[in-house]
């Protein structure tokens, strides 16, 4: 037996034995004992270098020695619609049904940095998520929810730091110690330029704001994930699995480099960088993607950026099942699609998971559909046996081959991006956008020619299908209600104080002062989202994308 392998095996046994374990019977449905981990009797150098044991570099087999036997993934259903009060009710319902974390979906005006009463917001307030224009809205959103006791993820990018400031202000009003808050802000502006297109400021200025955020969280909120580098939307835009992996990790390393340039020590901030991946329908490819992601991140962080702390090397990620894969035709089929995708995420070692609802191509999820999506996760956790074993597919010739291929092809993309001068220059010349557009077009050609079957869409079709599932319908007066609430707020606050706080943000935008404390102060004065956004627009302007041909 290889000596390194023997030592690693012994270390893993010690680490696993000393790790906490859930009170649960980890047996098969037949009552048979199931080992925590399966591995070869005799390992070689390749095993130690490429796979190793769970909780050991390069973390291909997972970042924890006992994974879900210690703690299940966080069941974090994405939710938000209408008014803050309505979303608050949905949050409380999901928590009562066993959800273990919150994930906030915002409406389009909020995502783009506009208040509900801005003319451009007309017709969109509360439609695709919850409308949040001020600290007052955020207070209602989390009313009766103790932010010191629950992890909150917020999916927003362009105006992310402002929403973050509202969150801090609410937590402080609740009496929480912000240094102990646990949660995640997506805050990944690079993927907006690459895929989702919900930006405000130009790339360089956006990176300055995010670097300020990383600096602030490193010193003031060490348990909070200041950024969730998102491959999800890159995949939803039409990328391949390899492109999703390569472009997401490249973005992550770009944030690392900017933080290092600001003077931060890598082991002070890197442990709080997290990732967000898509889980698509090619079951084995997705599992391999997650395993390769851990290995690539660990290797580059150690060898290129010289991270010393194990926590800096461990890639942690949230997963959402593929919205792109859902169909309006035969929507009940989406329950099965989501289940396969969720299982792939679990077998790939995700730390938290959102399962899409069957009705999301038709409307925002109904309460019933959201419940089924949550139950899908609970079925995997407690009935499938997938949570009983760490990396149960590790050692499969197919899985290991796919994992290696993912790594090799990703490194090729890294070389190309470096040739172009890095992530931001590649964005500015439209490289990522063209690559994704070509991949999306190729996928659609395969669907159109039936070289790829989509059940219920291009085969196994039901003529004159009637949708029989309940659909969530939005109230028509939501927009008027939010506009009225904003008017009351503007008339009741101390507007001179608001103006002072906004002026301070504008001045700081012109120099190197960290913007985050000033934005928090503006939030506390009840300055609105749009007002704070505009106070920085004075200096930064707005981004205009170059045409991609």
C-alpha angles and dihedrals in degrees: 000000000000109000094225090051091050093050092046092050091051092048091050091051091052093046093047093048092051094047121098118260131206118242098251139116105254096199133122120262086262091057095253121145116256122203119234092233138011121209139150121283091228119035129191135203092275091058092049094046100041105030116005120164127310111278091025131103128301085026096213089143094046142294096256127060093225102020112185096008085070100040131350119234115272110265099220114172115197108236140165138123142147117351126001089250093056093048090047088058091050090049091052091047093051091047090051089054095056104274109150103198140025128240118188124215114198128203122251098261090054092047090053096044100254127133119235091253095054113113092235090059093062112130095007104074110124093348104116098017143345120313112237117175102151148006087272090063091048091051089056092044092059099032109144092007115112105222091195089064104044136053114238125198118195121197106209134112123173095049093022097127091055093052086046089054090052089051092051092048092051092048091051091049087053089054096250123154101237091207087068098046115123122205148094135257113199093213093157104145096166093069088050089061089044102043125344100047098212098132135135111181130039118272098260094049091044090054090051090056092048092048088053087052093051090049092049095049092046091061104026106028109027094167095053124094103231093194138018107203103218127215091160096086093041087059093044088055089061107271125147121250091258092050090049090052096043098044093044094051091044088055089049092053090048090058089048091054094049091049090050091049089054089060101259121142111242095230090052096060109016096077089065097053110105136182138225120207137183120237108211133183103272093092102198096037090057093050090050090049093057093047092048091049092060093047096047094046093049094047097048094043090053102039103033105027097030097228111180104187118085088221089062090055097049113093110213119193146182119214133207123189115246114280089186090063095057117103132209088213114081091355093188086072087068089072089065093043091053093047093055091047093047091050090052090053092051093047087049092056105251120182095212136008143202119195117204120234122243094242100052095109088058104038144327109305117282117226090255094050091048090051092052090050091052092046088055089063092046091051090054091046099048109019110029099061090228092120094054098074132047113237094345092185094051111125094029107137090223096047094045092047091050091047091052091047091051090053095047095048092045092054089053089057090049089056091051093049090050090051088056092054100263139299100308096048088046089053092048092053093046097244098139092042092054093047092052093044091054092048092049092049091050091051092050092049090055091050092046092051092044091241082126117040120216106191112237093009109065098004139020088034125178112216117223091006117190119210107231102177122100114261124210110239120201122228113251094223098058094100093049090048093053093045090051091049091052092050091053090049094051091050096047103044127082099262095188089059091048091052091051092052092048092049089052090055091050092050093048090049087064094056138033098271113132107258100203101080090048092050090050090052091050090050090051089053088055096249107164129245093250093047093053091045090052092049088064095038087067088069106023101037121199132297123247116195121226116240115265113216 
